[in-house]
Amino acid sequence: MSFAVKFWGVRGSIACPSPQHIEYGGNTSCIEIKADDHRLILDAGTGIRCLGQDLLKAGHKNSHLLLTHTHWDHINGFPFFTPAYIPGNSFHVMAGHLMDVGGIRQVLASQMANPTFPVPLEVMQASLTFEDFRGGEDFSFNNGIRVFTKPLNHPNGATGYRIEYNGKAICYVTDTEHVIGAPDQNVLALIEGADLVIYDTTYSDETFKEKIGWGHSTWQEGIRVCQQANVKRLALFHHDPEHTDDMMTEIEKLAVEKWDKVFAAKELMTIEV
């Protein structure tokens, strides 16, 4: 039984296609979790376009799309997700922060409405199901996948996910802002004992104080909470677009010096748990 994550977009804020962003990648947040034949998609940043092409080649027609939140960098790839335009395909789209403000379908439809996009959501011919829940609710899928959620500290709200399958756990915790000196209890509860945590490490402790209120965390805080929660491995994620390949390599080096269970996520990297 296989359980793995593949990174299709690891950047935050805005895509950055440039010669200085090749090794780690320039697409925004999108990861794919493979649990044997089932695939979960988490977030629909620009990385989902290439994921969509991969699904077409594999002939994969059905997936759940779980969204952490709906800031642009996490949804602006959705209109370019080709499998959603193909009749016979089926996608179940879920979000945990919009129940009281119109719901996920409305947000995605608004993104594709005039005058900001040429074709409406209704052009997508796949069977699309939209479901809103509240962060903190848990649910299961028919093939033994269990999903646990927690609300995160982010402007307009966000949801963290813990995906369990065959006795293993992968956690996706972005975008979230910590409070200095007070580990987030929602995060700690969500990631306890996980095999892999993908965590928002946009900033460092040195730059964080200037960005309080922006909704992101640091690589040092990622290490602190993962060590406290007995996590096996930590993936640095949601890289600042200003962080070039050379800068990311240095950040990863500094992080590994503090804890050898850390690595920086790279586009197209696959990790088995």
HELIX and SHEET records of a PDB file:
HELIX    1   1 PRO A   19  HIS A   21  5                                   3    
HELIX    2   2 GLY A   47  ALA A   58  1                                  12    
HELIX    3   3 TRP A   72  ILE A   75  1                                   4    
HELIX    4   4 PHE A   78  PHE A   80  5                                   3    
HELIX    5   5 THR A   82  TYR A   85  5                                   4    
HELIX    6   6 ILE A  104  GLN A  111  1                                   8    
HELIX    7   7 LEU A  121  VAL A  123  5                                   3    
HELIX    8   8 GLN A  185  ILE A  191  1                                   7    
HELIX    9   9 ASP A  205  PHE A  208  1                                   4    
HELIX   10  10 LYS A  209  LYS A  211  5                                   3    
HELIX   11  11 TRP A  219  GLN A  228  1                                  10    
HELIX   12  12 ASP A  245  LYS A  258  1                                  14    
SHEET    1   A 7 SER A 127  ASP A 132  0                                        
SHEET    2   A 7 SER A  90  ALA A  95  1                                        
SHEET    3   A 7 ASN A  62  LEU A  67  1                                        
SHEET    4   A 7 HIS A  38  LEU A  42  1                                        
SHEET    5   A 7 CYS A  30  ALA A  35 -1                                        
SHEET    6   A 7 PHE A   3  GLY A   9 -1                                        
SHEET    7   A 7 THR A 270  GLU A 272 -1                                        
SHEET    1   B 7 ASP A 138  SER A 140  0                                        
SHEET    2   B 7 ARG A 146  LEU A 152 -1                                        
SHEET    3   B 7 ALA A 158  TYR A 165 -1                                        
SHEET    4   B 7 LYS A 168  VAL A 173 -1                                        
SHEET    5   B 7 LEU A 196  ASP A 200  1                                        
SHEET    6   B 7 LEU A 234  PHE A 237  1                                        
SHEET    7   B 7 VAL A 262  ALA A 264  1                                        
END                                                                             
